[in-house]
């Protein structure tokens, strides 16, 4: 972040502090800015000096440091007296430093002892995925599903939540997010991301955000809010009215958005700008209902099937097959949640070598015969070296498992190889690097004599093999990486990390037909 952006952020945080509205996260961020930048530290000293004078001489701006008890009041009085009596001796800087310490004590005491307002019960916390609040309904940080939420301000620090209203309106919020439950038909989104499903019975539900109020007319839509900057409104289905706020919007007509439309609204002026709908950005449901795609996969009798739907603890991938071989999500440098919008429902979001998040199942039912099929939907942000979709393989040159499915080396073509009874690897790859920033249906089928590779329902490569082999030492399934021989961590040479999204991963210990592969591709609406 450059100096001008830091200065703007610093001024914004000071404004919030003056109004008594700093969140816990904003407190921490202000401290980082003051500590890291001498110029901002000097401005902060000047700021505290000015407000100390106004407060001590005129009783103004008390929101910045209202003492919570007599001890705090006495401390501030003592500091003020010291500052006045020693002003000539120590100078402004030393005095301001004392004031900063005193104000900091009062601010921290206030933030601990003054809980946010909680009013009447207004909705139910229906789904929780690894969620953590700064201050929940009654002060708890780890919320439970089924708790009744009350009116008031909430700060979601981590994870995903679903809120359901009696009217049938359902909201999905993704951390970090700050929101105010106003009443049974209105939410104020101060900062963060929200998706809404509003049935006809809840028509008129309102989302207030920076620069705009979104009034629903029975629809599915999403709002992205950036505090004191802008809001985005994306309409997936139906229609909304956007009531514009800001200095130049009073005489402007309200904005009407319908299915497939989106707009960005400036906070200061309230003026809208048309933008492209971005359905890939917003996770719209945490419910994981069985889709026609999922039912078709289950009818094909998978050995394992990871639909990539969120779990309440945020740490597992559920195997929807009869095997029950659930996988564990390993968070490298990334925090929860690891889910985002998928091709069918939700998807596992992975950040490549930089974040080192992946999943693994220590045991799964491997094919014991000479046939195997694997299918998935994939979305690549980039093409890391040997990026992995799924692999039962290991790091050493002699440690070859049952299959190796991902992208080829640095070239980035879709590839698969298996280990043949001849002692050789049988390898096939696509003819071009996997196109980025779009969904692809990918699959390979070992049918007993031919290894066939598919992308978006079409065969792109094939090679003959004799007898597929497997190494009994390599029992783990790796998702988004390649594991070492022990199956306990990624192999260290190339990492093999996927950068993007993985969805609907299914492994079959039999051969799918070309028609079945094509059907799976078409069921989810094809590539995009």
C-alpha positions as CSV (number, residue, x, y, z in Angstrom):
1,X,0.0,0.0,0.0
2,X,1.5,3.4,-1.0
3,X,1.7,6.5,1.2
4,X,-1.4,8.2,-0.1
5,X,-3.5,5.1,0.5
6,X,-2.1,4.8,4.1
7,X,-2.8,8.4,4.8
8,X,-6.5,8.0,3.6
9,X,-6.9,4.9,5.7
10,X,-5.4,6.7,8.7
11,X,-7.7,9.6,8.3
12,X,-10.7,7.3,8.0
13,X,-9.8,5.4,11.2
14,X,-9.3,8.6,13.1
15,X,-12.7,9.7,12.0
16,X,-14.2,6.4,13.3
17,X,-12.4,6.8,16.6
18,X,-13.7,10.3,17.1
19,X,-17.2,9.0,16.6
20,X,-16.7,6.1,19.0
21,X,-17.1,3.5,16.2
22,X,-13.8,1.7,16.0
23,X,-14.1,-2.1,15.7
24,X,-11.6,-4.4,17.3
25,X,-10.0,-5.0,13.9
26,X,-9.8,-1.3,13.2
27,X,-8.2,-0.7,16.6
28,X,-5.4,-3.1,15.6
29,X,-5.0,-1.6,12.2
30,X,-4.7,1.9,13.6
31,X,-2.0,0.7,15.9
32,X,0.0,-0.9,13.0
33,X,-0.2,2.3,11.0
34,X,1.0,4.4,13.9
35,X,3.8,2.0,14.7
36,X,5.1,1.6,11.2
37,X,5.0,5.2,9.8
38,X,6.8,8.1,11.6
39,X,4.8,10.7,9.7
40,X,1.5,9.1,10.7
41,X,2.8,8.8,14.3
42,X,3.5,12.5,14.3
43,X,0.0,13.3,13.0
44,X,-1.5,11.1,15.7
45,X,0.4,13.0,18.4
46,X,-0.9,16.3,17.0
47,X,-4.4,14.9,16.8
48,X,-4.3,13.8,20.4
49,X,-3.0,17.2,21.6
50,X,-5.8,19.0,19.8
51,X,-8.5,16.7,21.2
52,X,-7.0,16.8,24.7
53,X,-7.3,20.6,24.7
54,X,-10.9,20.6,23.4
55,X,-11.9,18.0,25.9
56,X,-10.2,19.5,28.9
57,X,-11.1,23.1,28.2
58,X,-14.5,22.8,26.5
59,X,-15.8,19.3,27.2
60,X,-16.0,18.5,23.5
61,X,-15.4,15.2,21.6
62,X,-16.0,13.0,24.5
63,X,-16.7,10.0,22.3
64,X,-13.0,9.6,21.7
65,X,-12.3,8.5,25.3
66,X,-15.3,8.4,27.6
67,X,-13.9,7.0,30.9
68,X,-15.8,3.9,32.0
69,X,-15.2,4.4,35.8
70,X,-13.7,6.8,38.4
71,X,-10.3,5.2,38.1
72,X,-10.1,6.1,34.4
73,X,-11.4,9.6,35.1
74,X,-8.8,10.1,37.8
75,X,-6.0,8.8,35.4
76,X,-7.0,11.2,32.7
77,X,-7.2,14.1,35.2
78,X,-3.8,13.2,36.5
79,X,-2.4,13.1,32.9
80,X,-4.1,16.4,32.0
81,X,-2.6,18.1,35.1
82,X,0.8,16.8,34.4
83,X,0.5,17.9,30.8
84,X,-0.5,21.5,31.8
85,X,2.1,21.8,34.5
86,X,5.0,20.4,32.5
87,X,4.2,21.6,29.1
88,X,7.2,24.0,29.1
89,X,9.5,21.4,30.4
90,X,8.7,18.4,28.3
91,X,7.2,20.0,25.2
92,X,4.2,19.0,23.1
93,X,5.6,15.6,22.0
94,X,6.2,14.2,25.4
95,X,2.9,15.5,26.7
96,X,1.1,14.0,23.7
97,X,2.8,10.6,24.3
98,X,1.4,10.6,27.9
99,X,-2.0,11.5,26.5
100,X,-1.9,8.6,24.0
101,X,-1.2,6.2,26.7
102,X,-4.1,7.5,28.8
103,X,-6.5,7.6,25.9
104,X,-5.4,4.1,24.9
105,X,-6.2,2.8,28.3
106,X,-9.6,4.4,28.3
107,X,-10.4,3.2,24.8
108,X,-9.4,-0.4,25.5
109,X,-11.4,-0.4,28.7
110,X,-14.4,1.0,26.9
111,X,-14.1,-1.7,24.2
112,X,-14.0,-4.4,26.7
113,X,-16.7,-3.3,29.1
114,X,-19.2,-1.7,26.7
115,X,-20.9,-4.5,24.7
116,X,-22.7,-3.7,21.5
117,X,-26.4,-3.1,21.6
118,X,-28.7,-6.1,21.5
119,X,-32.4,-5.7,20.9
120,X,-35.3,-7.9,20.0
121,X,-34.9,-11.4,18.4
122,X,-35.0,-10.9,14.7
123,X,-33.6,-14.0,12.9
124,X,-32.0,-17.5,13.4
125,X,-28.3,-18.4,12.8
126,X,-29.2,-21.4,10.6
127,X,-25.7,-22.4,9.3
128,X,-22.2,-21.9,10.6
129,X,-19.0,-22.8,8.8
130,X,-15.9,-22.2,11.0
131,X,-17.4,-18.9,12.1
132,X,-15.9,-16.5,14.7
133,X,-17.5,-13.2,15.9
134,X,-15.8,-10.4,17.7
135,X,-18.9,-10.3,20.0
136,X,-21.8,-12.7,19.4
137,X,-25.4,-12.5,20.6
138,X,-24.3,-12.8,24.3
139,X,-20.6,-12.1,24.0
140,X,-19.6,-15.5,22.7
141,X,-17.1,-15.6,19.8
142,X,-17.8,-19.1,18.5
143,X,-21.5,-19.2,17.5
144,X,-23.7,-22.3,17.4
145,X,-26.3,-23.2,14.7
146,X,-29.8,-22.5,15.8
147,X,-29.1,-19.6,18.1
148,X,-31.6,-16.7,17.7
149,X,-29.9,-13.5,16.7
150,X,-31.0,-10.2,18.2
151,X,-30.9,-6.7,16.7
152,X,-27.6,-5.0,16.9
153,X,-24.1,-4.7,15.4
154,X,-22.0,-7.9,14.6
155,X,-18.5,-8.3,13.4
156,X,-17.8,-11.6,11.7
157,X,-14.0,-12.2,11.9
158,X,-13.8,-15.6,10.3
159,X,-15.8,-18.2,8.4
160,X,-19.2,-18.2,6.8
161,X,-22.7,-17.9,8.3
162,X,-26.3,-18.2,7.1
163,X,-29.1,-16.2,8.6
164,X,-32.7,-17.1,8.1
165,X,-35.8,-14.9,8.8
166,X,-39.4,-16.0,9.5
167,X,-40.4,-14.4,6.2
168,X,-38.2,-17.0,4.4
169,X,-35.4,-14.5,3.5
170,X,-32.0,-16.2,3.8
171,X,-28.6,-14.3,3.9
172,X,-25.1,-15.8,3.5
173,X,-22.3,-13.6,4.9
174,X,-18.6,-14.2,4.4
175,X,-15.9,-13.0,6.7
176,X,-14.6,-10.4,7.2
177,X,-17.9,-8.6,7.5
178,X,-19.5,-6.0,9.7
179,X,-23.3,-5.8,9.7
180,X,-26.2,-4.4,11.8
181,X,-29.4,-6.4,12.2
182,X,-31.9,-3.5,12.1
183,X,-35.2,-5.4,12.2
184,X,-37.0,-8.4,10.7
185,X,-36.9,-6.9,7.2
186,X,-33.7,-4.8,7.1
187,X,-29.9,-5.3,7.4
188,X,-27.2,-2.7,7.3
189,X,-24.0,-4.1,5.7
190,X,-21.2,-1.7,6.7
191,X,-18.4,-3.8,5.2
192,X,-18.1,-7.2,3.6
193,X,-20.0,-9.6,1.3
194,X,-23.6,-10.8,1.5
195,X,-25.7,-13.0,-0.7
196,X,-29.5,-12.9,-0.3
197,X,-32.3,-15.2,-1.3
198,X,-35.6,-13.4,-0.9
199,X,-38.9,-15.3,-1.7
200,X,-42.1,-13.5,-2.7
201,X,-43.3,-13.6,0.9
202,X,-40.4,-11.4,2.0
203,X,-40.7,-8.9,-0.9
204,X,-39.4,-5.5,0.2
205,X,-36.5,-6.8,2.3
206,X,-33.8,-4.1,2.5
207,X,-30.0,-4.2,2.5
208,X,-28.5,-0.8,3.5
209,X,-24.9,-0.4,2.3
210,X,-22.4,2.4,1.7
211,X,-24.0,4.8,-0.8
212,X,-27.2,2.7,-1.4
213,X,-30.2,0.8,-0.1
214,X,-31.1,-2.3,-2.0
215,X,-34.9,-3.0,-1.9
216,X,-35.7,-6.5,-3.0
217,X,-38.7,-7.4,-5.2
218,X,-38.4,-11.1,-4.8
219,X,-35.0,-12.3,-6.1
220,X,-31.5,-13.7,-5.6
221,X,-28.8,-11.0,-5.4
222,X,-25.6,-10.1,-3.6
223,X,-24.0,-7.0,-2.2
224,X,-20.3,-6.2,-1.7
225,X,-19.7,-3.3,0.6
226,X,-16.5,-1.3,1.2
227,X,-16.9,1.0,4.2
228,X,-16.9,4.7,3.3
229,X,-16.0,3.9,-0.3
230,X,-18.6,2.0,-2.4
231,X,-21.1,-0.8,-2.8
232,X,-21.7,-3.3,-5.6
233,X,-25.1,-4.9,-6.3
234,X,-25.3,-8.1,-8.4
235,X,-28.7,-9.5,-9.4
236,X,-28.7,-13.2,-10.2
237,X,-32.4,-13.7,-10.6
238,X,-35.4,-11.3,-10.3
239,X,-35.3,-7.6,-9.7
240,X,-34.2,-5.0,-7.1
241,X,-34.6,-1.3,-6.7
242,X,-31.4,0.6,-5.6
243,X,-32.2,3.8,-3.6
244,X,-29.1,6.0,-4.1
245,X,-27.5,8.0,-1.3
246,X,-24.8,10.6,-1.4
247,X,-24.2,14.2,-2.2
248,X,-25.3,14.2,-5.9
249,X,-28.0,11.5,-5.8
250,X,-30.9,13.4,-4.3
251,X,-32.4,14.4,-7.6
252,X,-31.5,11.2,-9.4
253,X,-34.0,8.5,-10.1
254,X,-33.7,5.2,-8.2
255,X,-31.7,2.5,-10.0
256,X,-33.6,-0.7,-11.2
257,X,-31.6,-3.8,-11.8
258,X,-32.9,-7.1,-13.2
259,X,-31.5,-10.6,-13.7
260,X,-27.9,-10.6,-15.1
261,X,-27.3,-6.9,-14.2
262,X,-24.9,-5.3,-11.7
263,X,-23.8,-1.8,-10.6
264,X,-21.3,-0.1,-8.4
265,X,-22.4,2.9,-6.3
266,X,-20.0,5.5,-5.0
267,X,-20.3,6.3,-1.3
268,X,-19.6,10.0,-1.5
269,X,-21.7,11.0,-4.6
270,X,-24.2,8.2,-4.6
271,X,-23.8,7.9,-8.3
272,X,-24.1,4.4,-10.0
273,X,-21.8,2.8,-12.6
274,X,-22.8,-0.3,-14.6
275,X,-20.5,-3.3,-14.2
276,X,-20.5,-6.9,-15.3
277,X,-22.3,-9.5,-13.2
278,X,-19.7,-11.6,-11.3
279,X,-21.5,-14.8,-10.1
280,X,-18.2,-16.5,-9.5
281,X,-17.4,-14.2,-6.6
282,X,-20.4,-14.9,-4.3
283,X,-21.1,-18.1,-2.4
284,X,-24.9,-18.1,-2.5
285,X,-25.9,-21.1,-0.3
286,X,-24.4,-23.2,2.5
287,X,-27.1,-25.9,2.3
288,X,-25.6,-28.4,-0.1
289,X,-28.9,-29.7,-1.5
290,X,-28.6,-32.7,-3.8
291,X,-28.5,-31.4,-7.4
292,X,-29.3,-33.3,-10.5
293,X,-25.6,-33.4,-11.1
294,X,-24.9,-34.9,-7.7
295,X,-27.6,-37.5,-8.1
296,X,-26.2,-38.6,-11.5
297,X,-22.8,-39.0,-10.0
298,X,-24.2,-41.1,-7.1
299,X,-26.1,-43.3,-9.6
300,X,-22.8,-44.0,-11.3
301,X,-21.6,-45.7,-8.0
302,X,-18.4,-43.6,-7.1
303,X,-15.7,-45.1,-4.9
304,X,-15.4,-41.6,-3.3
305,X,-17.3,-38.4,-4.1
306,X,-16.3,-35.0,-2.7
307,X,-19.0,-32.4,-3.5
308,X,-17.0,-29.7,-1.8
309,X,-19.9,-28.4,0.2
310,X,-19.1,-26.5,3.5
311,X,-19.0,-28.3,6.8
312,X,-19.8,-26.7,10.2
313,X,-16.3,-27.1,11.5
314,X,-14.8,-25.8,8.3
315,X,-12.1,-28.5,8.3
316,X,-13.4,-31.5,6.3
317,X,-14.5,-32.6,2.9
318,X,-17.4,-35.0,3.2
319,X,-17.4,-38.1,1.0
320,X,-20.9,-38.5,-0.3
321,X,-20.4,-42.0,-1.5
322,X,-21.0,-45.2,0.6
323,X,-17.3,-45.3,1.4
324,X,-17.3,-42.5,4.0
325,X,-13.7,-41.6,3.2
326,X,-13.9,-38.0,4.4
327,X,-10.9,-35.8,3.7
328,X,-9.2,-33.3,6.0
329,X,-8.5,-29.8,4.8
330,X,-4.9,-28.7,5.7
331,X,-4.6,-24.9,6.1
332,X,-1.1,-23.8,5.2
333,X,-0.8,-20.0,5.3
334,X,-4.5,-19.5,4.7
335,X,-7.3,-19.1,7.2
336,X,-10.8,-20.5,7.0
337,X,-13.0,-20.6,5.1
338,X,-11.7,-22.6,2.2
339,X,-14.9,-22.4,0.3
340,X,-16.2,-20.2,-2.5
341,X,-18.7,-20.2,-5.3
342,X,-18.5,-23.5,-7.3
343,X,-19.7,-24.8,-10.6
344,X,-22.3,-26.8,-8.7
345,X,-23.0,-25.2,-5.3
346,X,-19.8,-24.5,-3.4
347,X,-16.1,-25.2,-4.3
348,X,-12.9,-25.7,-2.5
349,X,-10.7,-22.6,-2.9
350,X,-6.9,-23.2,-3.0
351,X,-4.2,-20.6,-3.3
352,X,-1.3,-22.4,-4.9
353,X,2.3,-22.5,-3.5
354,X,1.8,-19.1,-1.8
355,X,-0.9,-20.4,0.5
356,X,-0.2,-24.2,0.6
357,X,-3.7,-25.3,1.4
358,X,-4.8,-28.7,0.3
359,X,-6.9,-31.7,1.4
360,X,-6.1,-35.4,1.9
361,X,-7.8,-38.7,2.8
362,X,-5.4,-41.0,4.5
363,X,-7.2,-44.1,3.3
364,X,-9.7,-44.5,0.4
365,X,-10.9,-47.5,-1.6
366,X,-8.4,-47.8,-4.5
367,X,-9.2,-49.7,-7.7
368,X,-8.0,-53.3,-7.5
369,X,-8.7,-54.2,-11.1
370,X,-7.6,-52.7,-14.4
371,X,-10.2,-49.9,-14.7
372,X,-10.4,-46.4,-13.1
373,X,-12.2,-43.1,-13.8
374,X,-11.8,-39.7,-12.2
375,X,-13.9,-36.6,-13.0
376,X,-14.1,-33.1,-11.5
377,X,-14.8,-29.4,-12.3
378,X,-11.7,-27.2,-12.1
379,X,-11.0,-23.5,-12.2
380,X,-7.4,-22.2,-12.5
381,X,-6.2,-18.8,-11.5
382,X,-2.7,-19.7,-12.6
383,X,-0.7,-22.8,-13.6
384,X,1.8,-23.7,-10.9
385,X,4.4,-26.3,-11.7
386,X,2.8,-29.8,-11.7
387,X,-0.4,-28.3,-10.2
388,X,-2.5,-31.2,-8.8
389,X,-6.2,-31.9,-9.2
390,X,-6.0,-35.3,-7.4
391,X,-3.2,-37.8,-7.0
392,X,-2.4,-41.2,-5.5
393,X,1.3,-40.8,-6.1
394,X,4.4,-39.9,-4.1
395,X,7.5,-37.7,-4.5
396,X,10.3,-40.1,-5.3
397,X,11.2,-41.3,-8.7
398,X,10.4,-44.9,-7.7
399,X,7.3,-44.0,-5.7
400,X,4.6,-44.3,-8.3
401,X,1.0,-44.8,-7.1
402,X,-2.2,-45.5,-9.1
403,X,-2.8,-42.1,-10.8
404,X,-1.3,-38.6,-11.3
405,X,-4.0,-36.1,-12.5
406,X,-3.3,-32.4,-12.9
407,X,-1.3,-29.9,-15.1
408,X,1.9,-30.8,-16.9
409,X,5.1,-29.4,-15.4
410,X,5.5,-25.7,-16.3
411,X,3.6,-25.9,-19.6
412,X,0.3,-26.2,-17.9
413,X,-1.6,-28.7,-20.1
414,X,-4.1,-31.0,-18.5
415,X,-2.4,-34.4,-18.1
416,X,-2.7,-37.8,-16.5
417,X,-0.4,-40.7,-16.1
418,X,-0.7,-44.1,-14.6
419,X,1.9,-46.8,-13.8
420,X,1.8,-49.8,-16.2
421,X,2.8,-53.5,-15.5
422,X,5.5,-53.0,-18.1
423,X,7.3,-50.8,-15.5
424,X,6.7,-47.6,-17.5
425,X,4.4,-44.7,-16.9
426,X,1.6,-44.3,-19.5
427,X,1.1,-40.5,-20.0
428,X,-1.4,-38.5,-22.0
429,X,-1.9,-34.7,-22.1
430,X,-4.0,-32.0,-23.7
431,X,-2.7,-30.0,-26.7
432,X,-2.8,-26.6,-25.1
433,X,-2.4,-25.0,-21.6
434,X,-5.5,-25.2,-19.5
435,X,-7.3,-21.8,-20.1
436,X,-7.4,-19.7,-17.0
437,X,-10.3,-18.0,-15.2
438,X,-13.1,-20.3,-16.4
439,X,-14.6,-23.6,-15.3
440,X,-13.7,-26.8,-17.1
441,X,-15.0,-30.3,-16.7
442,X,-12.1,-32.7,-16.7
443,X,-11.9,-36.5,-16.6
444,X,-9.8,-39.5,-17.4
445,X,-10.9,-43.1,-18.0
446,X,-8.7,-46.2,-17.9
447,X,-11.0,-48.7,-19.6
448,X,-8.8,-51.8,-19.4
449,X,-6.8,-51.2,-22.6
450,X,-6.8,-47.4,-23.3
451,X,-6.2,-44.4,-21.1
452,X,-8.4,-41.5,-22.3
453,X,-8.3,-37.9,-21.3
454,X,-11.4,-35.6,-21.5
455,X,-11.9,-31.8,-21.2
456,X,-15.4,-30.3,-21.4
457,X,-17.0,-33.5,-22.6
458,X,-14.5,-34.1,-25.5
459,X,-11.7,-36.7,-25.7
460,X,-8.4,-34.8,-26.1
461,X,-5.8,-37.5,-25.9
462,X,-5.5,-41.3,-25.5
463,X,-2.8,-44.0,-25.1
464,X,-2.7,-47.8,-24.8
465,X,-1.7,-49.6,-21.6
466,X,-1.6,-53.2,-20.4
467,X,-2.2,-53.6,-16.7
468,X,-2.7,-50.7,-14.3
469,X,-0.5,-51.1,-11.2
470,X,-0.7,-49.6,-7.7
471,X,1.8,-49.3,-4.9
472,X,0.4,-50.6,-1.5
473,X,2.7,-48.2,0.3
474,X,0.8,-45.3,-1.2
475,X,-2.6,-45.4,0.4
476,X,-3.5,-41.7,0.7
477,X,-5.5,-39.5,-1.8
478,X,-4.2,-36.0,-2.2
479,X,-6.5,-33.2,-3.4
480,X,-4.8,-30.0,-4.7
481,X,-1.3,-31.3,-4.1
482,X,1.0,-34.4,-4.2
483,X,2.0,-36.0,-0.9
484,X,5.2,-37.6,0.2
485,X,5.6,-41.4,0.5
486,X,4.3,-41.4,4.1
487,X,1.2,-39.4,3.0
488,X,1.6,-36.9,5.9
489,X,2.7,-33.8,4.0
490,X,3.2,-32.4,0.5
491,X,6.3,-33.6,-1.3
492,X,8.9,-30.8,-1.0
493,X,10.4,-30.7,-4.5
494,X,7.7,-28.9,-6.5
495,X,4.7,-28.6,-4.0
496,X,2.3,-29.5,-6.8
497,X,-0.3,-27.0,-5.4
498,X,-3.5,-26.1,-7.2
499,X,-4.2,-22.3,-7.6
500,X,-7.9,-21.9,-8.1
501,X,-11.1,-23.9,-7.3
502,X,-11.9,-27.6,-7.3
503,X,-15.5,-28.9,-7.3
504,X,-17.4,-32.2,-7.6
505,X,-14.4,-34.6,-7.5
506,X,-15.5,-38.2,-8.0
507,X,-13.4,-41.4,-8.4
508,X,-14.9,-44.5,-9.9
509,X,-13.3,-48.0,-9.7
510,X,-14.7,-48.8,-13.1
511,X,-14.7,-47.2,-16.5
512,X,-17.2,-44.4,-17.5
513,X,-18.3,-44.4,-21.0
514,X,-17.7,-41.4,-23.3
515,X,-21.5,-40.7,-23.1
516,X,-21.5,-40.6,-19.3
517,X,-18.5,-38.2,-19.3
518,X,-20.4,-36.0,-21.8
519,X,-23.5,-36.1,-19.7
520,X,-21.7,-34.9,-16.6
521,X,-20.3,-32.0,-18.5
522,X,-23.7,-31.0,-19.9
523,X,-25.6,-31.5,-16.6
524,X,-23.8,-28.6,-15.0
525,X,-24.4,-26.2,-18.0
526,X,-21.1,-26.7,-19.8
527,X,-17.9,-24.7,-19.4
528,X,-17.9,-20.9,-18.8
